[in-house]
Amino acid sequence: MAFDLCVLILGNGGREHALALAMSRDRTVTALHCAPGNPGTAAVATNHPVDINDGHAVTRLARRLGVNLVVIGPEGPLVAGVADVVRGAGIATFGPSRAAAQIEGSKAFAKEIMVAAGVPTAASRYCTTLDQVAAAVDEFGAPYVVKDDGLAAGKGVIVTDDRAAALAHAADCLPVIVEEFLDGPEVSLFAITDGLTAVPLQPAQDFKRAGDGDEGPNTGGMGAYTPLPWAPPGLVDEVMSTVIEPTISEMGRRGTPFAGLLYAGLALTSRGLKVVEFNCRFGDPETQAVLAKLDSPLGQVLYHAAVGHLEAFGQLAWRTGSAVVVVMAANGYPATPELGGVIRGPRLVASDDNVHVIHAGTARVGADLVANGGRVLGVVAEGPTLAQARADAYAAIAELDFPSGYCRSDIALKAERGEVDPPPGFAATSAMAQYAADASDSEMGEW
């Protein structure tokens, strides 16, 4: 049974603005707060200053506001255990415990979970020295994949044909995971779970490289679209049965149930479905596109998950059509972004059509809206077709005046043209059988 919610969203990025917009469409959310929020969230919620990594400070704020649901956006507070503190104070909290958040906080831990749960993933090696890294990259060969074991805001991985670059990346962030390269298109699938029941959101595809044609350095994400017109039938069911549900079961078996948002980054390879990574929170920028299509009341869904009654809610409802988000980043991102650039144009505060602008890294300086981060805006468009959504997103970008910003021009272009396909031989029903055949290859070893 639905009832009124007073919601506090923690974070100040594009993900949190997207969550706030979706919450504002839920008629049962009668009061909406963000901490610390940003100029975008201020249009639909009340912003409050707080240290989001201080669980006791968050608890005091939630009590003062009369909050009955706290939603933790970023991974940092989750890995720091903020959900444990707020939940321990008797306030319903959407977000995993500190122990469960290690599925993103440590890639070595995530690999351990996957192997124990029988989840298909890339073969890998955990390396604590450069000699171990050198041996691992030589074992797997190019392209070389080296991942920081800890949190890195989506930028702790290098995929390169340059062996020296792979070793240099490892030297900066030991310990690391060295993996085999996974071919095929990548897919992001989010699942909301209370630790027992899990429901999927629509799958999306994001774009990690800074430049057109997937060139340039890795970023936190330069755009995304949903749904996936090229996805094989049964893909979501396959991911739920072979990835999400076994992972949740394994976490529960260990006494650290995962309740919150489990993000599975996937590759549809010539050897079947493989997990690239897990995250313990809504992904950004995929969330900006996915939540634009959600027709279910988000507040009620997250509350039911937070209190352990997700089975009472059922499956999620979605609006028809497609959504595309194109990220506008500050020049110099992801290395040293140019901060302070003034941004002008329509839809920066509100929109009454099929396009809206998400604030990811903005600030107010007097009357001006300025860039205050690497990824600054997410321009989201909905349309009856992917082509229309994409065209409307780029038309809206053309109306913005942001001289010190840039974006990719090819977000969702290949999908629009019908040029995205799983590798030959891939089938959505093949992953479990293929994994059984490849089980020994998927296990993680330590040198």
N, C-alpha and C positions, 0 to 999 in steps of 0.2 A: 504494500500500500504506500502510495506516494505521500510525502508530507513536506512542509516548507524547510528549505535548507539555507543556512547562512554559511557561505563558503569562503575560505581563505586559500589563495593560490600562492605558493612560494616560488620566487624567481623573477627575473627581469628581462627575459629574452623573447624571441619570436614564438617559441613553444608556449610560453606562459600567456602571451597575448592571444594566441590561437585558442588555448584552453578557456580564457576569459570570455572570448567571443562566443564559443560554443556554450559555455555556462549561461551567458546572458540570454540565449534562446530557450533555455529550460525554464518554464513558467513556475516551477517549484523552487527555483533559486530566487529567494526574495531579498537577499543581501549578498553582495559580492565584493570581496576585498582582495588586493594583491600586495605582496610584500617582497621586495620593495616596489615591484612593478616598473613601468616605463611610461612615456607619454602616450603610447597606444592604449595600454590597459586603463589609463586614467579616463578614457572616454566611456568605458563600460563598467568600471569598478572604482573603488576608493583605494588609493595607494597609501602604504604605510612604510616608514623606514624601519628596518630590522636586520639583524645579522642572521641570515637564513641558515648558517651553520651552527647556531647556538640554539639547541632544542629548548632550553629553558626560556630564552627570550621569545621564541616563537610561541611557546605555551602561554606565556603571560599575555602576549598580544591576542591570541585566539580567545582566551578567557575574557579579556576586556571587551572584545567585540561581540561576544556571545556566539562564537563560531561553533557549528556542529559537524563540520567537515573540513579538514585540512588536506589540500592536494599539493604534494611536493613535486615540483617540476624538474630541477636539475639533478644530475647524478651526485654532485659533491655533497649536499646535505644528506642524501640517502646513504652514501658510503660512510659518512661521519656519524650515522646513527640518529639523526634528528627524528625520524619516524618512530623509533623506539621510545624516545622521551615524550613526544606529544601523545602517542597512543597510550603510554603508561600513565598519563595524566587523565585518561578517560575520555579523550576526544577522538572521534572517528578519524582515521588518517589513511589516505590513499598513498601508498608507497611502501616498498619492502623494508624489512628490518635491515640493520647494519650487516648482520651475518648473511642474509639472502642477497643483499646488494653487491656482495663480492663477486657475483656472477658477471658484473661489469667492472668492478674494482680491481679484479685480478684475472687476466686472460688465462693464466695457468690454472686457476680454480675453475674457470668456465670449461676448459678442456677436460679437466678431471671429471666434472659433472657429466659432460657429454659422453665420455668414454664409459662411465659407470651406467648411464641411462641408455646406452646403445643408440645415441643420436649421431647421424652421419655428419662428419666434419672433415676438414683437411688434415692430412698427416702433418705432424708438427714436432718440433724439438724445443724444449725449454733450455735457454742458454744463460749462464751467469758470467761467462768470460768470452773475450773476443776469439780465442782459439776455438771454442765451442761453436760460436756463430759461423766462423769460417768453414768449419767442417760441415755444419748444417746446410749452409747455402750451396756448398759444393755437392752435397748429397741430393738436394732437391733440384738444383739447376735453375737457370733463368726461365721466366722472370722471377726475381728474388722477392720474397715477401717477408718483411721484418716488422714485428709489432712490439711496441712498448707494453710491458706487462701491466702497467698501472693506468690510471685515468689520464687521458690526453685530449679531452674535448673533441674527439672524433678525428684528430690529426696525428695520432701516434703511430701511424703505419706508413711504410714506404713500399711501393711496388715498382721495381726498376730492373732493367737489363744490365745496369752498371754495378758490377760486384763491389767496386770501391765505395760507391755511394751507399750500398746496403750495409757494408761494414762501418762506414762513418756514422750512419744513423744509429746502428746498434751501440757504437761507442758512446753516444750521447745519452742513452737511456737504458743501459743494462739494469736489471735482467730483461731479456726479450724473448719473444716467441718467434721462431723461424718456421714458416709453413710452406707447403707445396702451393704452387699457384693453381687457382681454380678458374677454369674457363667457363664461358657461358654468361648470360645476363644475370644481374643481381636483382633481388626482390627484397623488400622490407615488409614484414608482417608483424603487427602488434597484436597482443592478446591481453585482455583484461582478465585478471584472475583473483579469486579470494583464497588461493592456496589449494583448492580442491576442484572447483568448477572454473572453466576458462571459456571465454567467448572471443572470437577473432574480430578484428576490424578489417576494412577493405585493404587488400595488398596495394603497395605503392612501389615506385622505383625512384631512387634519388640519383644525383650526379655529384660525385665527390671531387673531381678534378676542377681546377680553377678556370681552365680555358676550353673553348669550343673543341669538339672532336675528342674530348677526354684527354686533353693535353695539359701540361703544367702540374704544379704541386697539388698534393692532397689538401682538401679543405674539410670543414665541418659539414659541407653540403651546399651546392649552388642552385638547387631547384629539385622539383619532384612532380609527379603526376599520379593520379589514381582515377578509376581502376586501370587494370592492365589488359588492353584488348587482345594481346597476344598470349596471355597466360593459358597454359593447358587446362582443360576441364579437370576439376577435382584437385587443383593445386592447393587451395586453402585447406581442404579436408586432409590432404596428404601431410601438410605441414603440422596441422594440429595433432594428427595421430602419430607421426614419427619424430616430431621435434618438441612441440609445446607440451603436450600431455606427459610424455616420458620425463621431460626435464622437471616439470612441476612435481611429478610423483617422486623422483629421486631427491629433490630438495626436501619434500615432506618426510621421506624415509630417513634422512639425515637429522631430522629434528629442527631444521631451519626452513619452514614452509615459505614459499615465495608468494606473497600477496601484493598485488600492484599491477604494474604494466611490464610485461615481458616482451622485449623487442628482439625479434630474430632477423638478423641480416643473413640472407640466403644466396647461394649461387646455384643456378640450374645448369649443371655440368653434363658433359658427355658420359659421366659415370653416375648420374643421378643427382638428386637433391643433396646439397651440402650446406652446413651452417658455417658462415664466415665469422660471425660474432654474435654475442648476446649483449643487450643493454638492459638496464633495470628501470627505464623511464621512457616516456614518449620521445621518439626521435624527432630531430629538427633538421631539415624543413619538411619531412613527410607529414608530420602532424598538421601543418598548416593547410595542406591539400586534403588530407583524409577527414579532418574534423569539419571541413567546409561541406562535406557530403553527408555527414551524420544526421539522421532524422530522429533518433532516439534522444530522450532527455539525458544529457551527459551527467548532470549532477546526481540524478537518481542511480544511474549505472555505477558511477564511482562510489557512491555511498553504499550501495548493496555489496560491492566488492570489499569495501573497507570494513564492513561489519560482519562479513562471512556469510552473506545470504545471496550470492550472485545467482544461484540456481533459481531463485524466485523471480528473476527478471526476464529470463529467456534470451533470445537472440536479438541482435541489434538491427535496426531498420535504417535503410539508406535511400537518399534521393537519387533519382536517375541522372544520367549524364556524367560528365567528367569534370575534374578540377586539376588545374595546373598552378604551381607556385614557382616564380622566378625570383631568385635572390639577387638583390643589389648589394654589392660589397663595396667597402671603401678601397680606393686605389692603394696598392701595396699589400692587401690581404692575399694570402695568409701569413706573410712574413711580418711586415711592419705597416699596419694600416694607417692611412692618413685620417686623423681625427679632426673634428671641428668643422668639416665642410657643411655649408648650409644646404638644406633640402627644402624645396618649394614645389607646390603642385596640388592638384585635386586629390580627394579621397585619403589624404594623410590622416584625417581624424575620423571621418565617418563616411559611409557609402550607402546608397539606397538602390544600387543596381547589382549586377552579377560580379562585380569586381570590388575587392577590398585590399587594403594595404596593411600588412602585419609589421609592427615595429619590433626589430630584433636587437638593434644597437643604436638607439637614438637618445637624445637628451634635449632639454630646453635651455637655451641661453638667451635670457630676455624673451623677446617675442619670436626668436628664431628656433627652428628645429634643426639640430645639427647631428652629424655622425658621431657616435660615441662607442664604436666597436668595429670589429672586422666585417661581420655580416650585419648590414644596417637595416634593410627592409626586405620583406617578402611580399611580392605582388601576386595576389591570388585571384584567379578567374575561374568561374564555373560556366559550363556550356553544355548544350545537348550532345555535342560531339567533342572529342579530344582536339580536333582541328580548330573548332570555334573557341574553346577555352584557351587554347594556346595563342590564337590570334588576339583575343581580347586582353590577355595578360601583357603581351608585348605592346599592344596599342596603349595600354595604361602606362607602361614604362616610358613610352615616347612622350607622354604628357608631363612627366616629372622633370624638374629642374634640379639635377644633382651632379654638378660638374666634376666633383671629386669621387664619383662612384662608377662602378662598372658592373656588367652582368654578362653571363653567357647568352648567346643568341640561339642556341640549339637545344634548349630544354624540351624534351618530349618530341623532338623533330623526327627521329628515326621511328618512334612508335606511331606517330601520325602518318608517316609514309609506309607503314607496314614492313619496316626493315628490321624489326626485333624478333628473333626466334630462338627458342632453346636449341642447343646443339643437336645434330642428327642423332636419333636413337634415344633422346630423352623422352620419358613418359612420366606423367605425374604419379602413376601407380608403380613405378619401377624402383623407387628409392629404397624401400625396405629390403627387397630382395638383393639389390645391388650392394647395400651396406653389409648385409650378411656375408656376401662374397668377398667384400673388401675390408672386413673388420680389422684384420691385422694391420692393414695400411693406415688405418685411421687413428690408431692409438698414439698417444703422445709419449715420447721418450725424453729422458734427460741425459745429456752427455756426461 
